[in-house]
């Protein structure tokens, strides 16, 4: 493994592990069940494959060149994250009702997969990041396409490993995390975090 590849892996790992909407939505689903958390992580990895294909195809350059389109995608993605946050906060009352009935909330694997996928795929910044970061780690004289694909797949692999680990860790701590009082507190925190992130994502293109 060459030095540039090692350096890129370190940078990519830091980017993937940075807390954000992806991290929050994985925790949100993993609190429900291991299956939901893992499915959500798979959805994020699948969305990263889409971003990879778009960056390699040059679509990211189009997004960068057409501000209106970029802002529209930002608004759409922000609105979805905001929806998830508001829905999470609203479900606190449903959780109390379910707890009273001795039954917890149920999230299907397909729904969790879709939430992870949509949360990530509607973030155009990911595609722009791919386009701006990957070329910096392509050695001079080296074929661009194979190297870019390799770097992009490293990001996808890191994201898959990281978010799967987060989901499994949350599930491992599930007995404590799913205690009614603790679960409500964590749900309130994740709901608030998603809401704040969504508001920020919606306001950013409007104030630009």
C-alpha positions as CSV (number, residue, x, y, z in Angstrom):
1,X,0.0,0.0,0.0
2,X,1.5,3.3,-1.0
3,X,1.8,6.4,1.2
4,X,-0.9,8.3,-0.6
5,X,-3.4,5.4,-0.1
6,X,-2.5,5.3,3.6
7,X,-3.0,9.0,3.9
8,X,-6.3,8.9,2.1
9,X,-7.6,6.1,4.2
10,X,-6.9,8.1,7.4
11,X,-8.6,11.2,6.0
12,X,-11.6,9.2,4.8
13,X,-11.9,7.4,8.1
14,X,-12.1,10.8,9.9
15,X,-14.7,12.0,7.5
16,X,-16.8,8.9,7.9
17,X,-16.7,8.9,11.7
18,X,-17.6,12.6,12.0
19,X,-21.0,12.8,13.7
20,X,-23.8,14.0,11.5
21,X,-27.2,13.0,10.1
22,X,-26.0,9.6,9.0
23,X,-24.6,8.8,12.5
24,X,-27.8,10.0,14.2
25,X,-30.2,8.1,12.0
26,X,-28.2,4.9,12.5
27,X,-28.3,5.3,16.3
28,X,-32.0,6.1,16.1
29,X,-32.8,2.8,14.2
30,X,-30.3,0.7,16.2
31,X,-32.2,1.7,19.4
32,X,-35.2,0.0,18.0
33,X,-33.4,-3.2,17.0
34,X,-30.2,-4.6,15.7
35,X,-31.8,-5.5,12.4
36,X,-33.0,-1.9,11.9
37,X,-29.6,-0.4,12.8
38,X,-27.7,-2.8,10.5
39,X,-30.2,-2.2,7.7
40,X,-29.9,1.6,8.1
41,X,-26.1,1.3,7.9
42,X,-26.4,-0.8,4.7
43,X,-28.7,1.9,3.2
44,X,-26.0,4.6,3.9
45,X,-23.3,2.4,2.2
46,X,-25.7,1.9,-0.8
47,X,-26.2,5.6,-1.1
48,X,-22.4,6.2,-1.0
49,X,-22.1,3.8,-4.0
50,X,-24.5,6.2,-5.8
51,X,-22.4,9.2,-4.9
52,X,-19.3,7.3,-6.1
53,X,-20.9,6.6,-9.5
54,X,-22.1,10.3,-9.8
55,X,-18.6,11.6,-8.9
56,X,-16.9,9.3,-11.4
57,X,-19.5,10.2,-14.1
58,X,-18.8,13.9,-13.5
59,X,-22.3,14.8,-12.3
60,X,-20.7,16.4,-9.2
61,X,-19.2,18.9,-11.6
62,X,-22.6,19.8,-12.9
63,X,-23.9,20.3,-9.4
64,X,-21.0,22.6,-8.7
65,X,-21.6,24.5,-11.9
66,X,-25.4,24.9,-11.4
67,X,-26.0,26.5,-8.0
68,X,-29.8,26.4,-8.3
69,X,-29.8,22.6,-8.7
70,X,-27.3,22.2,-5.9
71,X,-29.5,24.4,-3.6
72,X,-32.6,22.5,-4.6
73,X,-31.0,19.2,-3.6
74,X,-29.8,20.7,-0.3
75,X,-33.3,21.9,0.5
76,X,-34.8,18.4,-0.3
77,X,-32.2,16.6,1.8
78,X,-32.5,19.1,4.6
79,X,-36.3,18.8,4.6
80,X,-36.0,15.0,4.8
81,X,-33.6,15.1,7.8
82,X,-35.9,17.7,9.4
83,X,-38.9,15.4,8.9
84,X,-37.0,12.5,10.6
85,X,-36.2,14.8,13.5
86,X,-39.7,16.0,14.0
87,X,-41.1,12.5,13.5
88,X,-38.7,11.2,16.2
89,X,-39.8,13.8,18.7
90,X,-43.4,13.1,17.9
91,X,-42.9,9.4,18.5
92,X,-41.9,10.1,22.1
93,X,-45.6,10.1,22.9
94,X,-46.1,6.9,20.9
95,X,-43.2,5.3,22.8
96,X,-44.9,6.1,26.1
97,X,-48.1,4.5,24.8
98,X,-46.2,1.4,23.6
99,X,-44.4,1.1,26.9
100,X,-47.7,1.2,28.8
101,X,-48.8,-1.7,26.6
102,X,-45.5,-3.5,27.2
103,X,-44.7,-3.3,23.5
104,X,-41.9,-1.4,21.8
105,X,-41.9,0.4,18.5
106,X,-41.3,-1.7,15.4
107,X,-39.2,-0.5,12.4
108,X,-39.0,-2.9,9.5
109,X,-35.6,-3.6,7.9
110,X,-36.7,-2.2,4.6
111,X,-37.9,1.1,6.2
112,X,-34.6,1.5,8.1
113,X,-32.7,0.7,4.9
114,X,-34.7,3.4,3.1
115,X,-34.1,6.0,5.8
116,X,-30.3,5.4,5.7
117,X,-30.2,5.5,2.0
118,X,-32.4,8.6,1.6
119,X,-30.6,10.5,4.3
120,X,-27.3,10.1,2.6
121,X,-28.2,10.1,-1.0
122,X,-30.0,13.5,-0.7
123,X,-26.9,15.2,0.5
124,X,-25.2,16.7,-2.6
125,X,-22.2,17.7,-0.4
126,X,-21.1,14.1,-0.4
127,X,-20.8,13.9,-4.2
128,X,-19.0,17.3,-4.2
129,X,-16.6,16.0,-1.5
130,X,-15.9,12.9,-3.6
131,X,-15.1,15.0,-6.6
132,X,-12.9,17.5,-4.7
133,X,-11.0,15.0,-2.5
134,X,-10.4,12.0,-4.7
135,X,-8.3,13.6,-7.4
136,X,-5.8,14.9,-4.8
137,X,-4.8,11.3,-4.1
138,X,-4.3,10.2,-7.7
139,X,-0.6,10.0,-8.4
140,X,0.8,12.0,-11.4
141,X,0.8,9.7,-14.5
142,X,-1.5,7.2,-12.9
143,X,-4.7,6.2,-14.7
144,X,-7.4,8.3,-13.1
145,X,-10.4,6.0,-13.4
146,X,-9.1,2.8,-11.7
147,X,-7.5,4.9,-8.9
148,X,-10.6,7.0,-8.3
149,X,-12.8,3.9,-8.1
150,X,-10.4,2.3,-5.6
151,X,-10.4,5.4,-3.4
152,X,-14.2,5.6,-3.6
153,X,-14.6,2.0,-2.7
154,X,-12.3,2.6,0.3
155,X,-14.7,5.3,1.5
156,X,-17.7,2.9,1.0
157,X,-16.0,0.1,2.9
158,X,-15.0,2.4,5.8
159,X,-18.6,3.7,6.0
160,X,-20.0,0.2,6.0
161,X,-17.7,-1.0,8.7
162,X,-18.1,2.1,10.9
163,X,-21.9,2.4,10.8
164,X,-22.3,-1.4,11.2
165,X,-20.1,-1.1,14.3
166,X,-22.1,1.8,15.6
167,X,-25.4,-0.2,15.1
168,X,-24.0,-3.3,16.8
169,X,-22.5,-1.3,19.7
170,X,-25.8,0.5,20.3
171,X,-27.6,-2.9,20.2
172,X,-25.0,-4.4,22.5
173,X,-25.8,-1.7,25.0
174,X,-29.5,-2.1,24.2
175,X,-30.5,-3.5,27.6
176,X,-29.4,-0.3,29.3
177,X,-30.2,2.1,26.4
178,X,-33.7,0.7,26.0
179,X,-34.8,1.3,29.6
180,X,-37.8,3.5,29.3
181,X,-36.3,6.6,30.9
182,X,-32.9,6.2,29.1
183,X,-34.6,5.4,25.8
184,X,-36.8,8.5,26.0
185,X,-33.8,10.7,26.8
186,X,-31.8,9.3,23.9
187,X,-34.7,9.6,21.5
188,X,-35.2,13.2,22.6
189,X,-31.5,13.9,22.0
190,X,-31.4,12.2,18.5
191,X,-34.7,13.8,17.5
192,X,-33.4,17.2,18.5
193,X,-30.1,16.6,16.8
194,X,-31.8,15.6,13.5
195,X,-34.2,18.6,13.8
196,X,-31.3,21.0,14.3
197,X,-29.3,19.4,11.4
198,X,-32.4,19.6,9.2
199,X,-33.0,23.2,10.0
200,X,-29.3,24.0,9.3
201,X,-29.4,22.2,6.0
202,X,-32.6,23.9,4.9
203,X,-31.4,27.4,6.0
204,X,-27.9,27.1,4.4
205,X,-29.1,27.3,0.8
206,X,-31.7,29.9,1.6
207,X,-29.2,32.2,3.3
208,X,-26.5,31.7,0.7
